[in-house]
Amino acid sequence: MVMTYQVIIKRKALKSAAKMPLPVQRKLKMLVNDLALTGPVLPAWPNFSKLSQDEYHCHLAHKWVACWRADEGEIEIEVYYAGSRENAPY
């Protein structure tokens, strides 16, 4: 049985993602799909890193990043930021 994760994107992240160029929005969709299929740890993504015990981030493009959190052992992943690197909450 393959375990899938439930990915929730915060409303604020969706609003800022709408301002991204379309190719970057597509990458965000791919990221969400990868999170749903494999979970919160995605070392293959550019500049992936663990920000804290349960928070992670990666680059979608040179100027754009996404941040998410997932409690260990939970199947829910929350994308709480998607936007420019300069405004990233880390």
C-alpha positions as CSV (number, residue, x, y, z in Angstrom):
1,M,0.0,0.0,0.0
2,V,1.4,3.4,-1.0
3,M,1.0,6.1,1.6
4,T,0.0,9.5,0.3
5,Y,0.1,12.8,2.2
6,Q,-2.5,15.5,2.3
7,V,-1.1,18.8,1.2
8,I,-2.8,22.0,2.3
9,I,-1.8,25.3,0.8
10,K,-2.5,28.3,3.1
11,R,-4.6,31.1,1.5
12,K,-1.8,33.6,1.8
13,A,0.6,31.3,0.0
14,L,-2.0,30.8,-2.8
15,K,-2.3,34.6,-3.2
16,S,1.4,35.2,-3.5
17,A,1.8,32.2,-5.8
18,A,-0.7,33.8,-8.2
19,K,1.8,36.6,-8.7
20,M,4.6,34.2,-9.7
21,P,5.4,33.7,-13.4
22,L,3.5,30.8,-14.9
23,P,6.5,28.5,-15.2
24,V,7.2,29.0,-11.5
25,Q,3.5,28.3,-10.7
26,R,3.9,25.0,-12.6
27,K,6.9,24.1,-10.5
28,L,4.9,24.8,-7.4
29,K,2.3,22.4,-8.6
30,M,5.0,19.8,-9.2
31,L,6.3,20.4,-5.7
32,V,2.9,19.9,-4.2
33,N,2.5,16.6,-6.2
34,D,5.9,15.4,-4.9
35,L,5.0,16.3,-1.4
36,A,1.8,14.4,-1.7
37,L,3.5,11.3,-3.1
38,T,6.8,11.2,-1.1
39,G,6.3,13.4,2.0
40,P,8.0,16.5,3.4
41,V,11.7,15.5,2.7
42,L,12.6,16.3,-0.9
43,P,16.4,16.3,-1.3
44,A,16.2,16.3,-5.1
45,W,14.6,19.8,-5.2
46,P,17.0,22.8,-5.7
47,N,18.4,24.2,-2.4
48,F,16.1,21.9,-0.3
49,S,16.9,22.3,3.4
50,K,15.4,21.7,6.7
51,L,14.6,25.0,8.5
52,S,13.7,23.5,11.8
53,Q,12.5,20.2,13.3
54,D,9.3,20.2,11.2
55,E,9.8,23.0,8.6
56,Y,11.4,22.8,5.1
57,H,12.0,24.9,2.1
58,C,13.3,24.7,-1.5
59,H,13.8,27.0,-4.5
60,L,11.3,27.0,-7.3
61,A,13.5,29.3,-9.3
62,H,16.4,31.7,-8.6
63,K,14.0,34.3,-7.1
64,W,11.1,32.1,-5.9
65,V,10.9,29.7,-2.9
66,A,8.3,27.6,-1.1
67,C,8.2,26.7,2.6
68,W,6.2,23.9,4.2
69,R,5.8,22.2,7.6
70,A,4.9,18.7,8.6
71,D,4.8,17.2,12.1
72,E,6.7,13.9,12.3
73,G,4.3,10.9,11.9
74,E,1.5,13.0,10.4
75,I,0.2,12.7,6.9
76,E,-0.7,16.4,6.6
77,I,1.8,18.8,5.0
78,E,1.1,22.6,5.1
79,V,2.6,24.9,2.5
80,Y,2.6,28.1,4.4
81,Y,4.7,30.3,2.1
82,A,5.2,30.5,-1.7
83,G,6.8,33.6,-3.0
84,S,9.9,35.7,-3.5
85,R,13.1,34.8,-1.7
86,E,13.4,38.3,-0.3
87,N,10.1,38.0,1.6
88,A,10.6,34.4,2.8
89,P,9.9,33.8,6.5
90,Y,13.3,32.4,7.4
